[in-house]
Amino acid sequence: MTSVLHAKTVLIVGAAGRIGSAVVDAVLSAGGRAIALDTDAAGLQTLVDAHGTDALVCGSVDMVDRESVDRALSSAHDRFGAVDGAVNAAYPRNTRYGRHFFDVEYADFCENTGLHMGGYFLFMQACARYALEHQRPFSLVNLSSIYGSMVPRFEVYDGTAMTMPIEYAAIKAGIEHMTGYVNAYMKSRNVAFRANCVSPGGILAGQDEQFLARYGNHCLSKGMLDARDITGAIVFLLSDGARYVVGQNLVVDDGFSI
Ligand SMILES: NC(=O)c1ccc[n+]([C@@H]2O[C@H](COP(=O)([O-])OP(=O)(O)OC[C@H]3O[C@@H](n4cnc5c(N)ncnc54)[C@H](O)[C@@H]3O)[C@@H](O)[C@H]2O)c1
């Protein structure tokens, strides 16, 4: 990857996760500086071990704690002079998340949508406020999913313990619509704040072989992807090459949803 993020500082939430850690890697490889935030302190330490601390700063931050997010933004600003963009790759959920439709309790539905969709709302609000206060261009990339805009193909999960939970559909559709909302809200405020979504297909993580084969039948060439397959789209949206890309949803799924 070329240095398309040279001298840019990018905040990444969920940075210790499967996709987040690949984003940290891609931002650094593209010449940027990464502020890696997560609740998983051990995962953050792994990032420091891999990348050092010249261009990487890590912080224990809970996305649903407004003060801790604001603190992270302002200390990134103090350290590097500015924050140019952010990626939200966090995946908060409670221990009962991931159940079949008839097994989802109302309290769990509310808790999981509150944590995930609510957390993405809070983070978007913090980024927009930062851009406004500092009068700086800002590019925010929200991780959505193919399931934000398509209904699940439930047959790919048949005979496995997996499913696609109803909360996820609500959360990701909500994130995509909120992304449009924030762009519309910010448009008249005289600051080049832009937010876009990237919607990955499934990421390979030791899933059931039968599922992988069925899933792959709907794809063009690879099937389930690696987290690194998603990062080109994210780096593009963070870069100046995407300066006029506003409020879009870039689907990266090897054709699964087509
Ligand atoms: N893995 C997939 O197949 C896939 C597919 C499409 C979309 N996505 C989306 O991509 C994003 C990342 O997914 P992933 O597979 O890398 O997830 P992951 O579980 O591997 O990583 C998520 C990270 O978020 C962190 N996190 C959770 N709650 C947090 C909070 N409150 N504050 C800060 N950090 C918090 C976790 O500690 C973890 O490191 C999610 O939005 C997910 O919905 C994933």
The ligand as an SDF file (V2000), in Angstrom:
LIG
                    3D

 44 48  0  0  0  0  0  0  0  0999 V2000
  -16.3200  -10.6940   11.7030 N   0  0  0  0  0  0  0  0  0  0  0  0
  -17.2010  -10.6200   10.7290 C   0  0  0  0  0  0  0  0  0  0  0  0
  -17.5160  -11.6150   10.0470 O   0  0  0  0  0  0  0  0  0  0  0  0
  -17.8560   -9.3000   10.3960 C   0  0  0  0  0  0  0  0  0  0  0  0
  -18.5940   -9.1980    9.2130 C   0  0  0  0  0  0  0  0  0  0  0  0
  -19.2320   -8.0000    8.9070 C   0  0  0  0  0  0  0  0  0  0  0  0
  -19.1200   -6.9280    9.7740 C   0  0  0  0  0  0  0  0  0  0  0  0
  -18.4000   -7.0530   10.9210 N   0  0  0  0  0  0  0  0  0  0  0  0
  -18.3540   -5.8810   11.8020 C   0  0  0  0  0  0  0  0  0  0  0  0
  -17.0140   -5.4570   11.9430 O   0  0  0  0  0  0  0  0  0  0  0  0
  -16.8050   -4.9370   13.2500 C   0  0  0  0  0  0  0  0  0  0  0  0
  -15.6310   -5.6680   13.9150 C   0  0  0  0  0  0  0  0  0  0  0  0
  -15.9140   -7.0540   13.9380 O   0  0  0  0  0  0  0  0  0  0  0  0
  -14.8050   -8.1090   14.4220 P   0  0  0  0  0  0  0  0  0  0  0  0
  -15.1440   -9.3950   13.8140 O   0  0  0  0  0  0  0  0  0  0  0  0
  -13.4480   -7.5290   14.2370 O   0  0  0  0  0  0  0  0  0  0  0  0
  -15.1490   -8.1790   15.9720 O   0  0  0  0  0  0  0  0  0  0  0  0
  -14.2030   -8.6670   17.1780 P   0  0  0  0  0  0  0  0  0  0  0  0
  -15.1140   -9.2070   18.2150 O   0  0  0  0  0  0  0  0  0  0  0  0
  -13.0810   -9.5050   16.6780 O   0  0  0  0  0  0  0  0  0  0  0  0
  -13.5640   -7.2960   17.6990 O   0  0  0  0  0  0  0  0  0  0  0  0
  -14.3480   -6.2950   18.2590 C   0  0  0  0  0  0  0  0  0  0  0  0
  -13.5020   -5.4950   19.2310 C   0  0  0  0  0  0  0  0  0  0  0  0
  -14.3650   -4.5080   19.8340 O   0  0  0  0  0  0  0  0  0  0  0  0
  -13.9620   -4.3730   21.1800 C   0  0  0  0  0  0  0  0  0  0  0  0
  -15.0480   -3.7710   21.9430 N   0  0  0  0  0  0  0  0  0  0  0  0
  -16.2190   -4.3560   22.3290 C   0  0  0  0  0  0  0  0  0  0  0  0
  -16.9520   -3.4950   23.0360 N   0  0  0  0  0  0  0  0  0  0  0  0
  -16.2460   -2.3340   23.0860 C   0  0  0  0  0  0  0  0  0  0  0  0
  -16.4890   -1.0650   23.6880 C   0  0  0  0  0  0  0  0  0  0  0  0
  -17.6180   -0.8250   24.3810 N   0  0  0  0  0  0  0  0  0  0  0  0
  -15.5510   -0.0890   23.5630 N   0  0  0  0  0  0  0  0  0  0  0  0
  -14.4080   -0.3240   22.8750 C   0  0  0  0  0  0  0  0  0  0  0  0
  -14.1180   -1.5230   22.2850 N   0  0  0  0  0  0  0  0  0  0  0  0
  -15.0250   -2.5070   22.3990 C   0  0  0  0  0  0  0  0  0  0  0  0
  -13.6320   -5.8010   21.6300 C   0  0  0  0  0  0  0  0  0  0  0  0
  -12.8290   -5.8040   22.7970 O   0  0  0  0  0  0  0  0  0  0  0  0
  -12.9140   -6.3330   20.3990 C   0  0  0  0  0  0  0  0  0  0  0  0
  -11.5170   -6.1300   20.4650 O   0  0  0  0  0  0  0  0  0  0  0  0
  -18.1390   -5.0810   14.0040 C   0  0  0  0  0  0  0  0  0  0  0  0
  -18.8760   -3.8930   13.8570 O   0  0  0  0  0  0  0  0  0  0  0  0
  -18.8210   -6.1860   13.2170 C   0  0  0  0  0  0  0  0  0  0  0  0
  -20.2140   -6.1100   13.3240 O   0  0  0  0  0  0  0  0  0  0  0  0
  -17.7590   -8.1990   11.2630 C   0  0  0  0  0  0  0  0  0  0  0  0
  1  2  1  0
  2  3  2  0
  2  4  1  0
  4  5  1  0
  4 44  2  0
  5  6  2  0
  6  7  1  0
  7  8  2  0
  8  9  1  0
  8 44  1  0
  9 10  1  0
  9 42  1  0
 10 11  1  0
 11 12  1  0
 11 40  1  0
 12 13  1  0
 13 14  1  0
 14 15  2  0
 14 16  1  0
 14 17  1  0
 17 18  1  0
 18 19  2  0
 18 20  1  0
 18 21  1  0
 21 22  1  0
 22 23  1  0
 23 24  1  0
 23 38  1  0
 24 25  1  0
 25 26  1  0
 25 36  1  0
 26 27  1  0
 26 35  1  0
 27 28  2  0
 28 29  1  0
 29 30  1  0
 29 35  2  0
 30 31  1  0
 30 32  2  0
 32 33  1  0
 33 34  2  0
 34 35  1  0
 36 37  1  0
 36 38  1  0
 38 39  1  0
 40 41  1  0
 40 42  1  0
 42 43  1  0
M  CHG  2   8   1  16  -1
M  END
$$$$
